[in-house]
Amino acid sequence: MIVLQKFLWFIVALGVLIVVHEYGHYLAARLCRVKVLRFSVGFGRPVFSRRLGPDGTEWAIAAVPLGGYVKMLDEREGPVEAAEVHRAFNRQNVWKRFFIVAAGPAFNFLFAVLAYSALFMHGLPEARPVLAEPSSGTAAQAAGLHGGELVRRIDGEAIATWSDVRWRIVQAAIERRSVELETSDDQERLSTHRLDLAALGEDADKDVVALAGLALQPPTFEPVIGDVLAQSAAERAGIKVGDRVLRVSGTPVPAWRDFVRLVQASPGKALAVTIERGELTLVLELTPDTVQQNGKTIGRAGVSPKGSGKYFADVSYGPLKSLAKGVSQTWELSAFTLRTLGKMAVGQVSWKHISGPITIADVAGQSALLGWIAFVQFLAVVSIGLGVLNLLPIPLLDGGHLMYYAIEVVKGRPVSERAMELGQRVGLALLLVMMAFAFYNDINRIISG
């Protein structure tokens, strides 16, 4: 059942991102008065289609939901009536063709900006960056961190959440440089720590934050349910907000972390959870969902504890600030993705970072189970990835066409058909290699658990 749910959420996510990308091409074509013959979500034979709009564009859903396309009037693909030749894609000047092709990836980035902006306006429940005691021999211990510190700034930039910490540390590790942490203790006394991450770049395919010795301080919560996610294992078990967990399969649960430990150790296994609800004592059967976290298979109930302001905070902003942060988040993640791809190309970062449809489907399902906020965040990240990937100068991708148009501008004439055909073969070979790596990594993750 969980596998089917993940697959369905993968299809939903893919459908949304395909529509966003292809609608960029469609809208740009319409603005340039190019006739659009078909807008298809998926490849192969249409299972549903309808003609709409002044040009009778066929809007279709096809049988293979692994992509999509916008088919425009083009003399290279068939005869065109004399009265409509001026509306053929191939008859447009190079700047219009460039605009139409670039609009697809541009809409991927625009979607990410709007998604992040909406999330920042709504407010995101985030863990405050209170550090745990670092392990011996780690960069964090060498930097003089002891645990209990609240991270205020990294390299002079304000830090509000644990996500901010992780993002800055991963960036620095990829670039093999050190960072300066400004922290405060319980008495609000400030101190600075130089964290050397140069050596961690070699392990960029692992959790470099944990390798650096940085982790969240475990919250000291009582085992009382503060929230239950919809469609989660806990909801299916009948667990409700306010329930106090007493035992799990006979093991006493004195603190929230004990409940988390027992659940994470039992993915897909039925647990007898004894809870106290008012004056009643009930025994409920909880079967934790199976999820992947940092390369390990764990169980997840889909609950959170009755909160504490020391560890969690809802972070939200006004419309203009949210839009600015949405643009900044999209820009930073796009640049980081591009730098990582470049380092992969020269062997500085492992190709294990490439994920295929199996991993993406798994993450899509996990994020959906965590709620709409996590799912929208997932959509934004993947949309940025698609935007960056499509802009790479690889024939068959949008970036390959843009490369041809740039050459056309410089030379004053289009690239020859022979050169384009050779480029398509090279592009197809590169894409097949990338797909092979992606599927290999997916299968290897499944085997290694």
SEPA-208408 format. One line per 8 residues: for each residue x, y, z of N, C-alpha, C. Coordinates in pm, whole numbers. Each point is the difference from the previous one (the first is absolute). Layout:
<atoms>
X/Y/Z/X/Y/Z/X/Y/Z | ... .
</atoms>
This chain:
<atoms>
83/-121/0/-83/121/0/87/126/0 | 106/1/84/89/116/7/71/19/-134 | 43/-110/-64/68/8/-128/-92/62/-104 | -128/-42/0/-97/56/-95/-21/149/26 | -8/39/127/-16/142/34/118/81/-52 | 121/-51/20/119/72/-46/0/13/-151 | -41/-106/-69/-5/4/-146/-102/105/-47 | -115/4/65/-103/97/-40/47/143/25 .
67/24/113/50/134/27/113/37/-96 | 78/-99/-43/103/23/-102/-65/45/-131 | -109/-65/-39/-71/36/-123/-57/142/13 | -57/31/117/-54/135/23/112/104/-13 | 113/-26/68/112/94/-4/52/17/-142 | 17/-112/-69/50/5/-137/-97/77/-89 | -130/-27/17/-101/68/-80/4/151/20 | 9/43/125/5/144/30/121/64/-67 .
118/-63/14/123/60/-51/5/-3/-153 | -58/-103/-60/-7/-5/-147/-89/112/-51 | -116/17/62/-93/106/-42/67/136/13 | 70/24/112/68/128/21/101/26/-111 | 85/-99/-27/105/16/-101/-58/21/-140 | -91/-88/-38/-54/9/-136/-90/122/-19 | -65/45/108/-84/119/-14/87/123/-27 | 124/-1/49/92/108/-34/23/5/-150 .
29/-115/-62/16/-6/-146/-129/44/-70 | -113/-50/48/-129/30/-64/-30/150/4 | 14/60/117/-33/141/15/92/87/-85 | 129/-32/-3/95/76/-81/-34/-14/-149 | -37/-121/-42/-39/-20/-140/-122/84/-35 | -98/1/89/-121/80/-24/34/149/-9 | 90/47/87/39/142/-2/71/36/-130 | 71/-99/-58/70/22/-128/-87/-34/-120 .
-128/-30/26/-99/-33/-106/38/-124/-79 | 71/-93/65/29/-131/-60/-117/-92/31 | -45/-75/-98/-114/-89/19/42/-125/76 | -71/-31/108/27/-119/80/-101/-108/-39 | 52/-113/-46/-88/-110/-44/-40/-90/116 | 92/-27/92/-30/-93/109/78/37/126 | -68/-13/114/63/12/133/-22/-134/68 | 107/-77/15/-15/-136/51/74/-19/132 .
-69/-56/98/61/-45/124/20/-151/-15 | 124/-41/-14/30/-141/-26/33/-22/-146 | 56/-119/-28/37/-38/-136/-87/-117/-47 | 4/-25/-129/-73/-113/-55/-142/35/-37 | -84/-104/-9/-139/16/-44/-80/76/107 | -74/103/-40/-83/73/96/-111/-88/57 | -21/6/131/-111/-71/62/-118/96/23 | 29/129/-10/-104/103/10/47/121/-80 .
-89/60/-77/36/122/-73/-125/82/-28 | 23/129/-11/-110/92/-33/59/122/-70 | -69/48/-102/48/118/-74/-64/126/57 | 86/95/32/-46/124/62/76/118/-58 | -56/119/14/68/122/-40/-24/37/-144 | 41/121/-38/-26/50/-136/70/-80/-110 | 112/-65/34/73/-80/-100/-38/-147/4 | -95/-37/87/-39/-140/12/113/-87/51 .
79/54/93/112/-76/59/-52/-125/68 | 65/-114/-26/-37/-126/64/70/-10/136 | -78/-3/107/51/-18/135/-14/-147/36 | 113/-67/25/-3/-146/12/73/-49/125 | -47/-112/51/71/-77/102/35/-133/-63 | 130/-31/-7/45/-118/-72/33/-114/97 | 26/-117/-58/9/-124/79/126/-10/85 | 111/61/-43/126/-13/72/29/133/71 .
-27/8/132/8/129/72/139/37/46 | 98/-9/-89/139/28/39/55/124/-71 | -88/90/-38/43/121/-68/-118/66/-68 | 28/87/-92/-106/68/-73/61/82/-112 | -85/60/-80/51/81/-111/-109/93/-52 | 46/107/-67/-88/91/-73/38/-10/-147 | -94/-43/-82/25/-13/-143/-50/124/-72 | 92/67/-69/-34/122/-72/0/-23/-151 .
-68/87/-71/1/-6/-146/143/19/-48 | 48/-90/-88/140/3/-42/11/-66/-137 | 57/69/-95/13/-53/-137/92/-120/-6 | 88/-15/96/93/-113/0/-69/-130/40 | -123/9/53/-70/-119/47/-122/-35/-86 | -23/78/-103/-114/-30/-88/-40/122/-79 | -85/-20/-101/-43/112/-84/-82/101/81 | 19/127/-33/-71/109/66/-71/83/-105 .
-127/31/24/-77/81/-95/63/137/-15 | -7/53/-121/63/128/-31/-51/111/92 | -126/-5/37/-59/106/83/53/-3/144 | 65/-112/38/48/-13/138/151/-11/11 | 69/16/-113/146/-13/3/63/97/99 | -55/123/7/58/99/90/-14/-36/147 | -84/-102/30/-21/-43/139/81/-126/34 | 81/-48/-94/83/-119/25/120/38/87 .
36/-89/90/112/24/92/129/25/-76 | 26/-79/-103/127/12/-71/12/130/-79 | -113/70/-21/3/127/-73/22/121/93 | 6/-24/129/20/112/93/147/39/4 | 25/128/32/141/41/12/64/-67/121 | 132/4/6/73/-76/102/-36/45/141 | -31/128/19/-31/49/134/-134/-54/50 | -97/-12/-91/-129/-58/40/15/-147/32 .
79/-71/-81/22/-143/28/72/-17/134 | 97/88/25/72/-4/127/-96/22/116 | -88/99/-14/-96/33/106/-94/-117/27 | -50/-65/-105/-94/-110/16/66/-119/71 | 122/-32/-39/69/-115/59/41/29/144 | 48/122/25/47/34/135/-115/12/100 | -122/22/-49/-114/21/90/-33/-122/84 | 30/-120/-51/-29/-121/78/79/-4/130 .
136/3/-7/78/4/123/-31/124/85 | -27/113/-65/-31/121/76/-123/-19/87 | -100/-73/-50/-119/-26/79/29/-94/115 | 98/-91/-16/41/-84/113/54/85/114 | 83/98/-35/55/89/103/-108/90/59 | -90/49/-85/-109/85/48/-90/-76/97 | -28/-127/-31/-81/-82/89/68/-13/136 | 132/-24/0/73/-15/126/-5/130/81 .
17/113/-67/-6/130/70/-136/19/66 | -108/-27/-76/-135/18/54/-29/-100/112 | 47/-125/-17/-22/-102/103/69/38/131 | 128/38/-10/73/40/120/-60/126/62 | -41/96/-83/-60/123/52/-127/-30/77 | -84/-88/-55/-124/-37/68/29/-68/134 | 103/-86/2/35/-69/124/52/98/104 | 84/94/-43/52/98/95/-111/89/55 .
-100/31/-83/-113/80/48/-86/-80/97 | -24/-126/-31/-84/-85/85/67/-24/135 | 131/-18/-5/74/-32/123/43/-145/1 | 125/-21/32/57/-135/0/39/-40/142 | -51/-115/47/45/-49/131/143/-52/-12 | 91/63/68/141/-33/-15/65/-27/136 | 99/-86/-4/80/-26/120/101/113/17 | 8/55/121/100/101/28/137/-68/11 .
106/67/-47/132/-66/-8/73/-6/133 | -54/-80/94/65/-25/129/85/-126/-16 | 130/12/20/94/-108/-32/13/-104/111 | 15/-124/-44/29/-109/93/151/-3/28 | 39/-75/100/143/-16/29/66/-74/-117 | 108/56/-56/63/-65/-116/79/-124/38 | 9/-92/-95/81/-121/23/147/36/1 | 77/-82/70/144/26/9/65/-19/-137 .
99/82/-26/75/-11/-125/-65/68/-118 | -112/69/20/-70/66/-110/44/146/-10 | -33/62/-113/34/141/-21/-70/89/102 | -123/-38/40/-74/80/97/70/0/136 | 50/-116/41/71/-6/128/130/81/-7 | 69/-12/-114/125/74/-17/-23/151/1 | -122/40/-41/-33/143/-4/-38/55/137 | -8/-87/101/-29/45/135/-147/-1/36 .
-84/-69/-80/-142/-12/33/-19/-110/105 | -92/23/92/-21/-95/110/-142/-58/4 | -92/61/-69/-140/-42/5/-84/99/80 | -123/22/-45/-88/95/67/5/139/-60 | 96/25/-91/10/132/-62/-111/19/-105 | -46/124/-13/-95/38/-104/76/72/-110 | -5/-52/-122/72/62/-112/-73/128/-42 | 71/111/3/-56/131/-36/34/41/-143 .
128/-18/-37/46/39/-133/102/-100/-53 | 6/-11/-131/105/-77/-67/61/90/-107 | 128/25/12/71/93/-91/-72/134/-8 | -51/47/112/-63/131/7/-146/5/-40 | -54/-111/-54/-140/-2/-42/-87/-56/112 | -113/69/24/-89/-39/109/-57/-139/-23 | -8/-79/105/-52/-136/-4/-121/-9/93 | -111/-48/-53/-122/-11/81/-38/-144/29 .
37/-95/-88/-49/-136/12/113/-101/-24 | -28/-123/37/95/-109/-25/20/-23/-150 | -104/23/-79/12/-13/-146/103/99/-53 | 1/122/55/100/99/-41/141/-51/29 | 18/-61/117/131/-54/37/43/-108/-99 | -87/-95/-24/33/-110/-90/38/52/-139 | -78/96/-51/24/52/-135/138/66/-9 | 34/84/99/129/69/-3/117/-98/16 .
-18/-100/84/109/-96/22/22/-86/-124 | -107/-46/-63/14/-81/-121/68/80/-111 | -40/127/-16/65/85/-100/150/12/26 | 37/27/124/141/17/34/79/-129/-18 | -62/-114/33/69/-129/-15/26/-31/-147 | -100/28/-85/18/-22/-144/115/86/-52 | 9/123/51/105/93/-44/132/-20/75 | 0/-93/97/120/-35/77/62/123/68 .
-80/68/79/49/118/71/-51/-3/145 | 53/88/81/-44/10/138/-109/105/14 | -75/-6/111/-104/98/28/17/50/143 | -52/120/24/4/57/135/-142/0/58 | -16/-68/113/-128/-7/69/-2/98/116 | -105/80/8/-22/84/117/-113/-63/79 | 25/-31/126/-99/-69/83/-24/77/130 | -110/-37/67/-28/56/133/-37/-114/94 .
27/22/129/-35/-102/99/-130/39/71 | -34/-71/106/-126/26/72/-4/139/62 | 117/61/25/6/134/56/16/108/-107 | -22/-40/-130/7/91/-114/142/54/-23 | 102/-69/53/137/41/-25/44/-52/-137 | 59/89/-81/38/-35/-137/142/-53/-6 | 24/-92/-93/135/-50/-26/9/-40/-146 | 122/-5/-53/20/-38/-140/87/-125/-7 .
-24/-80/-104/70/-127/-17/32/-19/-148 | 124/-32/-30/41/-26/-138/-9/-149/-27 | -88/-38/-93/-27/-141/-31/68/-36/-132 | 100/-86/3/76/-38/-119/-69/-117/-71 | -51/26/-121/-74/-102/-74/73/-46/-126 | 126/43/-15/73/-29/-124/7/-149/-29 | 27/-82/100/17/-144/-22/-131/-70/-29 | -113/63/37/-129/-68/-18/-47/-1/-144 .
59/83/-86/-40/0/-141/17/-135/-65 | 95/-80/50/22/-134/-55/-116/-93/31 | -79/33/103/-114/-83/39/-132/70/-31 | -2/76/-110/-117/82/-30/-124/-82/-31 | 17/-130/-29/-117/-83/-25/-60/-53/130 | 62/36/115/-52/-44/130/-61/120/72 | -46/-21/122/-58/109/80/115/79/61 | 45/104/-71/118/74/43/-28/78/129 .
-126/35/25/-33/71/123/30/-89/121 | -45/-124/-8/27/-95/109/149/-30/9 | 69/-14/-114/143/-27/2/78/115/65 | -53/122/-15/65/115/62/-22/4/151 | -89/-87/49/-27/-4/144/-115/88/43 | -77/51/-98/-112/87/33/-130/-80/-1 | -79/17/104/-131/-66/9/-89/82/92 | -129/-18/-14/-94/68/87/5/-60/140 .
-10/86/99/-10/-50/137/-132/-74/16 | 2/-124/47/-125/-76/14/-96/71/95 | -121/33/-46/-97/67/86/-40/-89/118 | -14/60/116/-42/-75/119/-151/18/19 | -75/-71/-84/-146/8/4/-59/-117/78 | -113/26/62/-78/-110/57/-66/-76/-115 | -34/-127/19/-59/-81/-108/-149/30/-19 | -30/126/-30/-139/43/-19/-17/45/-145 .
-102/-50/-67/-22/30/-142/-47/144/-15 | 75/77/-84/-38/139/-25/-68/19/-134 | 29/-89/-96/-61/11/-133/4/-136/-68 | -102/-29/-81/-9/-126/-75/-20/36/-146 | 90/-46/-87/-10/29/-142/-114/-80/-64 | -68/64/-94/-106/-68/-73/57/-116/-81 | -71/-110/-6/36/-120/-77/130/-64/50 | 38/30/121/122/-59/56/-29/-131/71 .
106/-71/36/-16/-126/74/-71/24/133 | 33/112/64/-63/30/130/-149/25/-14 | -40/70/-106/-144/25/-21/-73/-131/-26 | 63/-88/-80/-63/-129/-27/-14/-83/127 | 93/19/94/-3/-76/126/-102/57/99 | -49/121/-26/-97/61/91/62/87/108 | 129/33/-15/67/88/97/-51/143/-18 | -23/71/111/-56/134/-5/88/100/76 .
-18/127/-35/73/107/69/-35/-3/149 | 102/10/84/-20/-3/145/24/-135/63 | 7/-106/-82/29/-134/53/141/-3/60 | 13/-65/114/132/-20/62/43/-146/-24 | 116/-19/-61/51/-134/-27/64/-56/126 | -49/-117/43/53/-64/121/100/-110/-32 | -37/-87/-95/85/-113/-35/-14/-29/-150 | 105/-59/-56/-2/-48/-139/42/-146/3 .
-96/-89/-28/25/-145/3/66/-42/132 | -51/54/109/47/-36/133/117/80/51 | 67/78/-85/115/80/42/-47/137/50 | 34/38/123/-42/131/52/55/116/-85 | -77/108/-8/39/117/-78/1/122/92 | 112/25/69/6/114/93/12/136/-69 | 55/3/-124/20/128/-70/-31/-17/-149 | -20/112/-67/-37/-4/-142/106/-69/-84 .
127/24/30/107/-60/-80/-4/-152/7 | -51/-57/110/-11/-145/10/-107/-52/-96 | -109/75/-11/-106/-37/-94/53/5/-143 | 72/108/-33/58/14/-135/94/-115/-30 | 85/-34/96/98/-108/-20/-70/-133/-29 | -104/-32/75/-71/-126/-18/-74/-5/-133 | -58/113/-40/-72/5/-128/97/-12/-116 | 111/75/5/97/-3/-109/62/-139/-17 .
10/-76/108/60/-133/-6/-97/-106/-53 | -125/39/-29/-101/-99/-39/-76/38/-127 | 69/26/-111/-72/34/-124/-86/-116/-49 | -129/25/-20/-90/-103/-52/-38/-108/97 | 40/11/128/-32/-102/101/-109/50/94 | -96/-85/30/-110/38/88/50/16/144 | -34/112/62/39/28/138/-126/20/85 | 3/-53/122/-110/21/94/33/123/84 .
-69/110/-28/28/127/67/-105/23/108 | 46/6/124/-90/27/113/-1/151/25 | -121/59/-6/-10/145/18/-99/33/111 | 19/119/55/-92/51/101/-77/115/-62 | -133/-13/-3/-87/102/-59/-103/40/106 | 29/114/65/-86/39/111/11/-101/113 | -112/-60/38/0/-101/106/8/-141/-56 | 7/-11/-135/3/-132/-64/143/-41/-32 .
23/-131/7/126/-59/-47/-33/-94/-114 | 56/28/-120/-34/-77/-120/127/-61/-59 | -21/-113/-70/110/-63/-74/-37/5/-148 | 82/71/-80/-24/17/-143/109/-69/-80 | -36/-50/-116/99/-64/-88/52/100/-101 | 129/29/9/66/97/-89/101/-73/-88 | -15/16/-133/96/-56/-94/70/116/-70 | 123/35/43/69/116/-56/22/-12/-150 .
-13/115/-69/31/4/-143/150/-21/-19 | 37/-57/-114/140/-23/-32/52/115/-85 | 104/68/47/57/113/-73/152/-11/0 | 63/79/-90/146/7/-8/47/132/62 | 101/-7/85/56/120/61/150/-16/12 | 73/89/-70/147/-6/0/51/-138/-41 | -67/-59/-101/44/-129/-51/-41/-119/82 | -81/19/107/-43/-110/85/-152/-15/-5 .
-46/-124/15/-143/-27/5/-48/10/144 | -98/88/25/-51/18/136/-153/0/-2 | -58/-8/118/-145/11/13/-41/142/34 | -120/38/-45/-51/134/32/-148/-10/34 | -38/62/113/-140/-5/44/-81/116/-55 | 64/114/-25/-72/116/-48/-60/84/111 | 72/10/112/-45/81/113/113/92/44 | -36/105/71/100/88/61/-40/23/146 .
97/34/83/-30/16/143/-66/133/31 | -55/10/117/-50/127/49/120/93/9 | -2/112/-75/120/76/-31/62/80/111 | 118/54/-32/76/86/91/65/108/-83 | -18/127/40/55/112/-75/150/-1/-8 | 67/-70/92/146/-4/-5/49/-72/-123 | -77/-98/-46/47/-86/-109/-68/27/-134 | -122/52/-1/-73/20/-125/-60/139/-7 .
-15/49/-122/-62/131/-21/-65/3/-138 | -112/72/-12/-65/22/-129/60/126/-60 | 64/-14/-116/67/111/-67/-85/46/-117 | -46/127/2/-80/53/-110/40/145/-27 | -32/48/-121/39/134/-42/-116/66/-75 | 12/131/-21/-98/74/-78/14/-29/-148 | -93/51/-84/0/-32/-144/130/35/-71 | 49/123/17/121/41/-72/123/-75/48 .
13/-16/131/112/-76/55/-6/-146/-44 | -122/-56/-4/-16/-139/-44/41/-17/-144 | -40/98/-85/38/-6/-141/151/10/-16 | 62/91/76/146/15/-7/70/-128/45 | -51/-63/107/60/-125/48/-25/-113/-98 | -116/2/-68/-29/-101/-102/97/10/-115 | 28/123/-45/97/21/-108/139/-44/46 | 38/40/121/132/-34/54/18/-151/14 .
-102/-67/54/7/-145/19/14/-71/-134 | -77/44/-100/5/-61/-132/135/23/-66 | 51/123/12/130/32/-59/112/-83/64 | 1/-6/132/106/-71/71/-2/-149/-31 | -120/-59/-2/-9/-143/-28/35/-29/-146 | -37/90/-92/36/-18/-141/151/6/-18 | 63/100/62/146/14/-11/71/-119/63 | -52/-46/115/60/-115/68/-12/-126/-87 .
-117/-19/-61/-20/-116/-88/96/3/-118 | 17/119/-59/90/14/-114/144/-25/40 | 41/54/116/137/-24/47/24/-148/27 | -100/-66/59/14/-142/30/13/-82/-127 | -80/33/-102/10/-71/-129/139/21/-61 | 51/123/11/133/27/-52/106/-81/71 | -11/-11/132/97/-78/77/-14/-149/-29 | -123/-46/-30/-17/-139/-42/74/-25/-131 .
-10/97/-92/60/-17/-133/151/-14/8 | 63/65/100/146/-8/12/44/-97/110 | -94/-75/56/33/-103/96/21/46/143 | -34/125/32/18/49/137/-115/-39/92 | -115/-35/-59/-117/-44/77/-49/-131/-60 | -39/-92/86/-41/-132/-46/-129/5/-82 | -8/-88/-100/-121/-12/-82/-113/-68/76 | 28/-41/124/-105/-59/83/-110/101/32 .
28/130/-23/-100/103/26/-117/-10/-98 | 22/-59/-118/-106/-5/-101/-107/-98/44 | -124/46/1/-113/-86/38/-90/-25/-121 | -55/-119/-6/-91/-37/-108/-144/2/46 | -90/-50/-84/-143/5/31/-40/-77/124 | 74/-107/34/-36/-79/119/20/83/126 | 118/62/11/28/84/117/-92/120/5 | -23/64/-116/-87/118/-4/-142/-37/40 .
-47/-116/-46/-134/-46/39/-8/-24/150 | 106/-58/55/3/-26/145/-5/131/79 | 80/98/-42/2/129/70/-132/73/-19 | -59/-11/-119/-131/63/-24/-104/-55/97 | -2/-133/15/-96/-62/92/26/38/144 | 128/0/39/34/37/139/-40/143/30 | 29/92/-93/-33/141/23/-151/20/7 | -74/-73/-84/-147/12/2/-56/-49/133 .
57/-109/51/-46/-53/128/28/96/116 | 104/84/-17/35/96/105/-90/124/-3 | -77/17/-108/-90/114/-8/26/86/-123 | -91/94/-25/8/78/-123/122/92/-3 | 46/48/115/117/87/2/123/-74/-51 | 22/-120/51/116/-80/-44/-13/-36/-148 | -123/-27/-47/-19/-37/-140/28/119/-92 | -44/119/38/27/119/-81/150/29/-2 .
67/-18/113/146/16/3/68/-98/-95 | -48/-123/0/54/-101/-92/-21/43/-145 | -121/47/-33/-29/44/-137/93/114/-41 | 25/94/91/87/113/-32/142/-46/-29 | 52/-91/83/137/-50/-19/13/-73/-133 | -95/-87/-30/6/-77/-125/-20/92/-120 | -86/101/13/-22/94/-109/129/76/-33 | 73/40/103/129/66/-22/97/-95/-70 .
3/-126/46/87/-99/-63/-32/-18/-147 | -130/-5/-33/-41/-15/-140/39/123/-81 | -16/118/61/37/122/-70/148/4/-33 | 84/-33/98/144/-1/-22/39/-106/-102 | -56/-121/15/33/-109/-93/-36/36/-143 | -118/60/-19/-45/34/-136/81/112/-63 | 73/78/80/82/107/-55/141/-45/-34 | 36/-124/36/133/-50/-36/12/-7/-152 .
115/38/-54/17/2/-147/16/-140/-60 | -101/-82/23/1/-137/-51/-108/-12/-108 | 36/-35/-122/-102/-18/-103/-111/-95/46 | -121/25/-42/-125/-65/39/-65/73/119 | 79/70/82/-56/80/108/-20/144/-49 | -77/77/76/-22/140/-37/132/75/-12 | 93/-29/92/130/66/-4/76/-28/-129 | -17/-119/-56/64/-32/-126/-53/86/-113 .
-133/21/-4/-59/87/-102/47/144/18 | 8/45/127/47/136/25/145/17/-45 | 80/-106/16/139/4/-47/4/16/-152 | -87/-73/-71/-6/13/-146/-39/142/-39 | -96/58/71/-45/135/-34/110/102/28 | 79/-21/106/112/91/29/104/-7/-111 | 26/-121/-50/93/-16/-112/-55/70/-123 | -131/-11/-21/-65/64/-115/16/152/6 .
-13/56/120/16/145/16/143/41/-34 | 98/-77/47/140/33/-24/37/-16/-148 | -43/-112/-61/38/-29/-138/-88/70/-103 | -119/37/40/-91/66/-93/-81/-96/-83 | 10/-129/28/-80/-100/-72/-23/-120/91 | -108/-77/-23/-31/-114/88/106/-108/-7 | 5/-79/106/88/-117/3/-49/-100/-105 | 91/-65/-69/-37/-92/-108/-75/-121/55 .
-82/-57/-86/-77/-118/38/92/-115/41 | 113/-14/-69/94/-108/32/59/19/139 | 38/125/32/56/28/132/-103/-25/109 | -126/38/-27/-106/-22/99/-26/-149/20 | 5/-77/-109/-22/-145/11/111/-65/81 | 124/42/-23/114/-53/77/-14/39/147 | -41/125/24/-19/47/137/-107/-79/73 | -106/-36/-72/-108/-77/62/48/-138/42 .
87/-59/-81/55/-131/37/86/10/125 | 84/103/4/85/21/118/-87/28/123 | -101/85/-18/-90/33/111/-73/-121/52 | -48/-84/-93/-71/-121/40/93/-92/80 | 125/-11/-44/96/-85/71/25/54/142 | 16/132/13/22/59/133/-120/-22/91 | -120/18/-53/-119/-20/81/-17/-145/43 | 34/-93/-90/-9/-142/35/100/-36/110 .
119/60/-6/100/-24/106/-51/53/133 | -58/121/-1/-53/58/123/-115/-84/55 | -87/-49/-89/-110/-85/44/51/-131/58 | 105/-54/-61/57/-126/51/55/21/141 | 72/112/21/51/31/134/-115/15/99 | -106/69/-43/-113/25/89/-66/-131/43 | -26/-88/-96/-63/-128/34/93/-87/84 | 130/4/-30/96/-77/80/-1/49/145 .
2/132/18/-2/55/136/-128/-37/72 | -114/5/-71/-129/-37/61/4/-145/49 | 44/-89/-88/3/-143/34/99/-26/113 | 115/69/-5/101/-18/104/-53/46/136 | -79/109/2/-59/47/126/-98/-102/55 | -76/-64/-89/-97/-100/45/73/-122/59 | 105/-44/-70/73/-118/45/71/25/132 | 61/120/11/77/32/121/-91/35/117 .
-134/23/-33/-95/29/107/16/138/57 .
</atoms>
